[in-house]
């Protein structure tokens, strides 16, 4: 684990709040342990216990001793991360300015929304990066080192301005991002991705891209074409590639070979697991097979991606998490809908304080229709209605509320569709430590107009008419009056799941979709069914909260 000193302070920027966000980002997933220090005293003492110093500050002047401390720290082989106003810090200290590589000389008015582009695609930190929009100050920099390795730029008034670069300082490494004016920038997913990469680069932990890691697709059925979907997403991002497919149906293996020329095909999972070129496995099977087949792959020393839901019981989740740890391989659940337009929009609005503190959220899903006779309608195979969309929607709500779960109530009803074994209508109510409530329903008896997704906060609300809508209604309290506006949703970005996984496998970047988070969902669904049988709320230990 890296040790990082975050230096903050000065004027014109929300230093304290953004330093706290940065600390949370660096510490999430066990990437680093961080201390936060004030700009004027941060470099008074011994810095040797740190691997990286991250500066998000403005103004100030270093004493000769302070300047020597930070410059010697980096030149001796450690790392420096400069964010945004770090180039307006200590501007009278010539050695510091030479070390960080540039000096702020101006910016455009306000905080516009502008595009940041990858300008050097062969830079080590540029792999899998994409151009992105950000609401931020656009900095104009005076270059103080002709050897800056600029790899991201933004256009303004006829000039492409540096937005991110790396450089060396003695034996050490410097990463600088011109983005990062306020909380909006610090919560931007692309800025956060860049910040993590920059930290690992400064620490000397970022490696040039290695050979693509081969994955086998375990299950290549025609429903939803998920085998093709996973393989295509791997190819889109790079660093991971589909090298094998396994299915009992020869016709489906023929399709796999046509869709991915050169892929090896297997009719038995054991044969695919014995293939040394298969370093990881995607489990794309009926729900009841997720745990047993994932365990086989983990015990064979393979990285594993499990289609949602993770599994059917919390005990199965525990076993898989333990097997991954024991065999020192990665385990992740395909929570691709963390990058759905409505979730990205809801998270952005909630984290930005648009509706105050969330105290209740509800998602109703389904319709009035015959569920059909396929395996998803069979309880022994599917687990029941809560395991399907619940795997996504409960995950969304847990992340939106962000508190520890203390109680779960379930309501399961069987009234009309007696030709199948799944329940017709299921609802789970989740109670949190702070009194917040989350409520999810999946039903094949839902004849009413669907309310979709509602998020209630202390100063407003967000409403998606259905979970598929590309526009949200935002209600906010302004001067004591409730105002409503339509908000266009963020763009879907499902490939982001594989970008993160490739970064994780290639360069040890923390997983965004950690298995412990999905284990919470499974535990809640399992507890909901027990609650329905007992007719009362049941306590929930939430042992994976915060992990």
HELIX and SHEET records of a PDB file:
HELIX    1   1 UNK A   15  UNK A   27  1                                  13    
HELIX    2   2 UNK A   28  UNK A   30  5                                   3    
HELIX    3   3 UNK A   64  UNK A   75  1                                  12    
HELIX    4   4 UNK A   84  UNK A   87  5                                   4    
HELIX    5   5 UNK A   94  UNK A  100  1                                   7    
HELIX    6   6 UNK A  183  UNK A  186  1                                   4    
HELIX    7   7 UNK A  189  UNK A  202  1                                  14    
HELIX    8   8 UNK A  223  UNK A  225  5                                   3    
HELIX    9   9 UNK A  226  UNK A  237  1                                  12    
HELIX   10  10 UNK A  250  UNK A  259  1                                  10    
HELIX   11  11 UNK A  269  UNK A  273  1                                   5    
HELIX   12  12 UNK A  287  UNK A  289  5                                   3    
HELIX   13  13 UNK A  290  UNK A  299  1                                  10    
HELIX   14  14 UNK A  314  UNK A  326  1                                  13    
HELIX   15  15 UNK A  336  UNK A  339  5                                   4    
HELIX   16  16 UNK A  341  UNK A  351  1                                  11    
HELIX   17  17 UNK A  375  UNK A  377  5                                   3    
HELIX   18  18 UNK A  379  UNK A  382  1                                   4    
HELIX   19  19 UNK A  385  UNK A  387  5                                   3    
HELIX   20  20 UNK A  390  UNK A  401  1                                  12    
HELIX   21  21 UNK A  495  UNK A  507  1                                  13    
HELIX   22  22 UNK A  515  UNK A  534  1                                  20    
SHEET    1   A 9 UNK A  32  UNK A  38  0                                        
SHEET    2   A 9 UNK A   2  UNK A   9  1                                        
SHEET    3   A 9 UNK A  52  UNK A  57  1                                        
SHEET    4   A 9 UNK A  79  UNK A  83  1                                        
SHEET    5   A 9 UNK A 172  UNK A 177  1                                        
SHEET    6   A 9 UNK A 159  UNK A 169 -1                                        
SHEET    7   A 9 UNK A 149  UNK A 156 -1                                        
SHEET    8   A 9 UNK A 113  UNK A 118 -1                                        
SHEET    9   A 9 UNK A 132  UNK A 135 -1                                        
SHEET    1   B 2 UNK A 102  UNK A 107  0                                        
SHEET    2   B 2 UNK A 139  UNK A 143 -1                                        
SHEET    1   C 6 UNK A 264  UNK A 266  0                                        
SHEET    2   C 6 UNK A 240  UNK A 246  1                                        
SHEET    3   C 6 UNK A 213  UNK A 218  1                                        
SHEET    4   C 6 UNK A 280  UNK A 283  1                                        
SHEET    5   C 6 UNK A 303  UNK A 306  1                                        
SHEET    6   C 6 UNK A 331  UNK A 333  1                                        
SHEET    1   D 9 UNK A 481  UNK A 488  0                                        
SHEET    2   D 9 UNK A 471  UNK A 478 -1                                        
SHEET    3   D 9 UNK A 460  UNK A 464 -1                                        
SHEET    4   D 9 UNK A 453  UNK A 457 -1                                        
SHEET    5   D 9 UNK A 358  UNK A 366 -1                                        
SHEET    6   D 9 UNK A 437  UNK A 443  1                                        
SHEET    7   D 9 UNK A 425  UNK A 432 -1                                        
SHEET    8   D 9 UNK A 405  UNK A 413 -1                                        
SHEET    9   D 9 UNK A 538  UNK A 539 -1                                        
END                                                                             
